[in-house]
Amino acid sequence: MTAERASDAEIADAAERLRRAAATGVPCAPVRELIGGWDQDAAYAVQRAVLDGHLADGARRVGHKIGLTSPAVQRQFGVYTPDYGVLLDSMVHTDREPLDLGRFLQPRIEAEVAFVLGKDLDGPSVTAAEVIAATDFLLPALEIVDSRVAGWDIRITDTVADNASSGAVVLGTTPRPLAAVDLPGLGMALDHRGETVSTGSGAACLGTPLAAVVWLARETARRGDPLRAGDLVLSGALGPMVPVTGPGVFRARLDGLGEVHADFVRSAAEAADGPAATSPADRPGAPAAPRTPERSTA
């Protein structure tokens, strides 16, 4: 790698490397080998090139996701700002909808607050008050984070280029008004097979998920891709991500927002036969584990 800016050819090669990994299901080498480890403008150019291919194939943009909202993760990457990716219609799923494990390469899961916008947010100086006024409602969400880069061997340019390591999102089905939710104080617990595997709070997401959406509105406007009415926005992780190692159900409980379930199955054929719950606690309708979510220190 050099300190020089990536060329158009290097950006195109990086985009092709990521496209090939997604198409074959075989993770690739880091794209920082091609575009360098720090040039985020080049990384977003790769992201756009990959997404343009999906759009040409008929995919539709439905919103954005925010990554790197945890100070601990930012320190890991040596950057002190979040990043973002684009959500496509094929990535969005409903609570308890079976998810074919075969569509992912190296999936991990994390709980988030999803914002659904009722108004455009277009400007480099969007305020928190404007985000509040533009938010139609909130939903609990589970993001399946995935990487096309082998072994999750990523730096900031790798994850940005790879659409902020996006995989899929599962949305809860009961909307809540923003005014009814204490976003900084919101507690989260993520359960799997009857055990709590991740805990956190709204404060772990840039102090509050609202601040993350303010950052996103400004950054997407600056890069010419502003937030629009109807957009879905994943505001960032509330606690540590957890590897998905096999079939089963993950359940997230978010204070004031309710629950959302991600049901992983081995194949599309198995999904047609019903949920792949592997214990009574995995099954929809099972009682919540009697634990109080801890506050994240991240």
C-alpha positions as CSV (number, residue, x, y, z in Angstrom):
1,M,0.0,0.0,0.0
2,T,1.1,3.6,-0.6
3,A,-0.1,7.0,0.5
4,E,-1.1,7.9,-3.0
5,R,-4.8,8.2,-3.9
6,A,-6.3,5.1,-5.4
7,S,-6.7,5.2,-9.2
8,D,-9.9,4.5,-11.0
9,A,-8.6,1.2,-12.1
10,E,-7.7,0.2,-8.5
11,I,-11.2,1.3,-7.4
12,A,-12.8,-0.8,-10.1
13,D,-10.6,-3.8,-9.2
14,A,-11.6,-3.5,-5.5
15,A,-15.3,-3.4,-6.5
16,E,-14.9,-6.5,-8.7
17,R,-13.1,-8.3,-5.8
18,L,-16.0,-7.7,-3.5
19,R,-18.6,-8.6,-6.1
20,R,-16.9,-11.9,-6.9
21,A,-16.7,-12.8,-3.2
22,A,-20.5,-12.1,-2.8
23,A,-21.3,-14.1,-5.9
24,T,-19.2,-17.1,-5.2
25,G,-19.6,-17.2,-1.4
26,V,-15.8,-17.3,-1.1
27,P,-14.4,-14.4,1.1
28,C,-11.7,-12.3,-0.6
29,A,-8.4,-10.7,0.4
30,P,-8.7,-7.2,1.9
31,V,-9.3,-4.4,-0.6
32,R,-7.0,-2.1,1.2
33,E,-4.3,-4.0,-0.7
34,L,-5.7,-2.1,-3.8
35,I,-7.0,1.3,-2.4
36,G,-4.9,1.8,0.7
37,G,-5.9,1.7,4.3
38,W,-7.0,5.3,5.0
39,D,-8.6,6.9,1.9
40,Q,-12.3,6.8,2.8
41,D,-13.2,8.7,-0.3
42,A,-11.8,5.9,-2.4
43,A,-13.6,3.4,-0.2
44,Y,-16.9,5.1,-0.7
45,A,-16.2,5.1,-4.4
46,V,-15.8,1.3,-4.3
47,Q,-19.0,1.1,-2.3
48,R,-20.9,3.1,-4.9
49,A,-19.5,1.0,-7.7
50,V,-20.7,-2.3,-6.1
51,L,-24.1,-0.8,-5.3
52,D,-24.5,0.5,-8.8
53,G,-24.3,-3.1,-10.0
54,H,-27.0,-4.2,-7.6
55,L,-29.2,-1.3,-8.7
56,A,-28.6,-2.1,-12.4
57,D,-29.8,-5.7,-11.6
58,G,-33.1,-4.3,-10.2
59,A,-32.4,-3.7,-6.5
60,R,-34.0,-0.7,-4.8
61,R,-32.5,1.6,-2.1
62,V,-34.6,1.7,1.0
63,G,-32.3,3.5,3.5
64,H,-28.9,3.5,5.2
65,K,-27.0,1.9,8.1
66,I,-24.5,3.4,10.4
67,G,-21.4,1.6,11.6
68,L,-18.5,2.3,13.9
69,T,-20.6,4.1,16.5
70,S,-18.9,2.5,19.5
71,P,-15.8,4.4,20.7
72,A,-14.1,1.0,21.5
73,V,-14.6,-0.1,17.9
74,Q,-13.4,3.3,16.6
75,R,-10.2,2.9,18.5
76,Q,-9.7,-0.6,17.0
77,F,-9.8,0.9,13.5
78,G,-7.8,4.0,14.4
79,V,-10.6,6.4,13.3
80,Y,-12.9,8.6,15.3
81,T,-15.9,8.9,13.1
82,P,-18.7,6.4,12.1
83,D,-19.1,5.1,8.6
84,Y,-22.3,4.2,6.6
85,G,-23.6,1.8,4.1
86,V,-26.8,1.6,1.9
87,L,-29.7,-0.7,2.6
88,L,-31.4,-2.4,-0.3
89,D,-34.9,-3.9,-0.4
90,S,-33.5,-7.5,-0.6
91,M,-31.7,-7.0,2.7
92,V,-34.8,-6.1,4.8
93,H,-36.8,-8.9,6.6
94,T,-39.7,-9.1,9.0
95,D,-39.7,-10.3,12.6
96,R,-39.4,-14.2,12.7
97,E,-39.0,-14.5,8.9
98,P,-36.7,-17.4,8.3
99,L,-33.2,-16.4,7.2
100,D,-31.2,-18.8,5.0
101,L,-27.7,-19.1,6.5
102,G,-26.4,-20.0,3.1
103,R,-26.8,-16.4,1.9
104,F,-24.2,-15.1,4.3
105,L,-20.4,-15.6,4.4
106,Q,-19.3,-14.8,8.0
107,P,-22.5,-13.5,9.8
108,R,-22.6,-11.7,13.1
109,I,-25.6,-10.1,14.7
110,E,-26.2,-6.9,16.8
111,A,-29.3,-5.1,18.1
112,E,-30.1,-1.6,17.0
113,V,-32.8,1.1,16.9
114,A,-34.3,1.6,13.5
115,F,-35.6,5.1,12.5
116,V,-38.2,5.4,9.7
117,L,-38.3,8.9,8.3
118,G,-41.4,10.9,7.3
119,K,-39.5,13.8,5.8
120,D,-36.3,14.5,3.9
121,L,-33.1,15.4,5.8
122,D,-30.9,17.1,3.2
123,G,-28.2,19.5,4.4
124,P,-24.7,19.6,5.8
125,S,-25.9,21.1,9.1
126,V,-29.0,19.0,10.0
127,T,-29.8,19.4,13.7
128,A,-31.1,17.0,16.3
129,A,-34.4,18.9,16.3
130,E,-34.8,18.4,12.6
131,V,-34.1,14.6,12.9
132,I,-36.8,14.4,15.7
133,A,-39.3,16.3,13.5
134,A,-38.5,14.1,10.5
135,T,-38.8,10.8,12.3
136,D,-42.1,9.1,11.6
137,F,-41.5,6.2,14.1
138,L,-39.0,3.8,15.6
139,L,-38.7,0.0,15.5
140,P,-36.5,-2.6,17.2
141,A,-34.0,-4.1,14.8
142,L,-31.4,-6.8,14.4
143,E,-28.7,-6.2,11.9
144,I,-26.9,-9.2,10.5
145,V,-23.4,-7.8,9.8
146,D,-21.4,-9.7,7.2
147,S,-18.0,-9.3,5.6
148,R,-16.9,-10.3,2.1
149,V,-13.3,-10.0,3.4
150,A,-11.8,-13.3,4.6
151,G,-11.5,-13.8,8.4
152,W,-12.9,-10.3,9.1
153,D,-9.4,-9.0,8.4
154,I,-10.7,-5.4,7.9
155,R,-9.6,-1.9,8.4
156,I,-11.7,1.3,7.8
157,T,-11.3,1.2,4.0
158,D,-12.2,-2.5,3.8
159,T,-15.5,-2.1,5.7
160,V,-16.5,1.2,4.0
161,A,-15.9,-0.4,0.6
162,D,-17.8,-3.5,1.6
163,N,-21.0,-1.4,2.2
164,A,-20.1,-1.0,5.9
165,S,-20.0,-4.8,6.2
166,S,-23.8,-5.0,5.6
167,G,-25.7,-8.3,5.4
168,A,-29.3,-8.0,6.3
169,V,-31.7,-6.4,8.8
170,V,-34.7,-7.8,10.7
171,L,-37.4,-5.3,11.8
172,G,-39.9,-5.6,14.6
173,T,-43.5,-5.0,13.6
174,T,-44.8,-2.5,16.3
175,P,-43.8,1.1,15.6
176,R,-43.2,3.5,18.5
177,P,-43.1,7.3,18.5
178,L,-39.7,8.7,19.2
179,A,-41.1,10.9,22.0
180,A,-42.1,7.7,23.9
181,V,-38.6,6.2,24.0
182,D,-35.7,7.2,26.2
183,L,-33.0,6.7,23.6
184,P,-29.9,7.3,25.8
185,G,-31.2,5.2,28.6
186,L,-32.7,2.4,26.5
187,G,-31.5,-1.0,27.7
188,M,-30.9,-3.9,25.3
189,A,-30.5,-7.6,25.9
190,L,-29.8,-10.1,23.1
191,D,-30.7,-13.7,23.8
192,H,-29.8,-17.0,22.0
193,R,-30.9,-20.5,23.2
194,G,-32.1,-19.1,26.5
195,E,-28.8,-17.3,27.3
196,T,-28.1,-13.5,27.2
197,V,-25.2,-13.2,24.8
198,S,-25.0,-9.4,24.5
199,T,-26.2,-6.4,26.5
200,G,-26.0,-2.7,26.0
201,S,-27.8,0.6,25.9
202,G,-28.6,3.6,23.8
203,A,-25.7,5.5,25.4
204,A,-23.3,3.1,23.7
205,C,-24.3,4.4,20.3
206,L,-22.5,7.8,20.2
207,G,-24.2,8.7,23.5
208,T,-27.7,8.3,21.9
209,P,-28.9,6.8,18.6
210,L,-30.3,10.3,17.8
211,A,-26.7,11.7,17.5
212,A,-25.8,8.9,15.1
213,V,-28.7,9.8,12.8
214,V,-27.7,13.5,12.9
215,W,-24.2,12.4,11.8
216,L,-25.6,10.3,9.0
217,A,-27.9,13.0,7.7
218,R,-24.9,15.4,7.5
219,E,-22.5,12.9,6.0
220,T,-24.9,11.5,3.3
221,A,-25.8,15.1,2.3
222,R,-22.2,16.0,2.0
223,R,-21.6,13.0,-0.2
224,G,-24.6,13.7,-2.4
225,D,-26.8,10.9,-1.2
226,P,-29.2,12.6,1.3
227,L,-31.8,10.9,3.5
228,R,-35.3,10.9,2.1
229,A,-38.8,10.5,3.4
230,G,-39.6,6.8,3.8
231,D,-36.0,5.9,4.4
232,L,-35.1,3.2,6.9
233,V,-32.1,4.1,9.1
234,L,-30.2,1.7,11.3
235,S,-28.6,3.9,13.9
236,G,-25.8,1.7,15.1
237,A,-25.1,-1.1,17.6
238,L,-26.3,-0.9,21.2
239,G,-23.9,-3.6,22.4
240,P,-21.2,-6.1,21.2
241,M,-21.9,-8.1,18.0
242,V,-22.2,-11.9,18.3
243,P,-21.1,-14.5,15.8
244,V,-23.9,-16.6,14.1
245,T,-22.6,-20.1,14.1
246,G,-25.6,-22.2,13.1
247,P,-29.4,-22.3,13.0
248,G,-31.5,-20.9,15.8
249,V,-33.3,-17.8,17.0
250,F,-31.8,-14.6,18.4
251,R,-34.2,-12.4,20.3
252,A,-33.5,-8.8,21.1
253,R,-35.4,-6.9,23.8
254,L,-35.2,-3.1,23.7
255,D,-36.7,-1.0,26.5
256,G,-39.6,0.9,25.2
257,L,-39.5,-0.7,21.8
258,G,-40.3,-4.4,22.5
259,E,-38.8,-7.5,20.9
260,V,-37.5,-8.6,17.5
261,H,-36.4,-12.1,16.5
262,A,-34.0,-13.4,13.8
263,D,-34.6,-17.0,12.9
264,F,-31.7,-18.6,11.1
265,V,-32.2,-21.8,9.1
266,R,-29.8,-24.0,7.1
267,S,-31.4,-23.6,3.7
268,A,-34.3,-22.1,1.9
269,A,-35.8,-25.6,1.7
270,E,-35.6,-26.0,5.5
271,A,-37.1,-22.6,5.9
272,A,-40.2,-23.7,4.0
273,D,-40.7,-26.4,6.7
274,G,-40.8,-23.9,9.5
275,P,-38.6,-22.2,12.1
276,A,-35.3,-23.9,13.1
277,A,-35.6,-23.3,16.8
278,T,-33.4,-25.7,18.7
279,S,-34.7,-25.2,22.2
280,P,-37.9,-24.0,23.9
281,A,-36.3,-20.6,24.6
282,D,-35.7,-20.1,20.9
283,R,-39.3,-20.5,19.9
284,P,-41.5,-17.5,19.2
285,G,-43.6,-16.6,22.2
286,A,-41.1,-18.1,24.7
287,P,-40.9,-16.0,27.9
288,A,-38.2,-13.5,28.2
289,A,-35.2,-14.4,30.3
290,P,-35.5,-12.9,33.8
291,R,-32.5,-10.6,33.5
292,T,-32.1,-6.8,33.5
293,P,-30.0,-5.6,30.6
294,E,-26.6,-4.2,31.8
295,R,-25.4,-0.9,30.6
296,S,-22.6,-1.1,28.0
297,T,-19.2,0.3,28.9
298,A,-18.2,0.5,25.2
